[in-house]
Each structure stands twice: as C-alpha cells, then as structure tokens.
Amino acid sequence: MKEHTPTSSPGTPRAVRLPEAMHMTGLSRGSLYRAIADGRLQSIKIGKCRLFLLPDIERFLNAGRDT
C-alpha cells in the first residue's frame, strides 16, 4: 500500500488571503490585482474570499528575477 505524503506539515497553510500575500511579497493590493489580471499571478476565489497558493506566490516572485 502506498503511503500518502502531505505537501506541507500540519498547521502550515497551503494558501493565504490577500493581506498575507501583500505582506509576503511587499506589494500593494493594486499591484497584486494587476499581476492577476496580467496572468502573472494565479489566485483562486471561493465565495468572496480570494486565496493565493504558496507555490503560486513563489513562482510569481521567482519570475521577477528573470526581468
């Protein structure tokens, strides 16, 4: 039987809301929304809540290194 390996440790969030994403990136709300509109940053919306998966934030920040 194959053992399931979690992608993160218990208690570690897999996604953050907009204020946490702003804090993590150092970017404003408007800058993050522009990045979403431009397709540079992925987010998901559940009801009225917009969430940013941590791997998506990492990809977004690492893509900025190439410019």
Helices and strands as residue ranges (DSSP letters): E 15-17, H 18-25, H 29-37, E 44-46, E 49-53, H 54-63, G 64-66
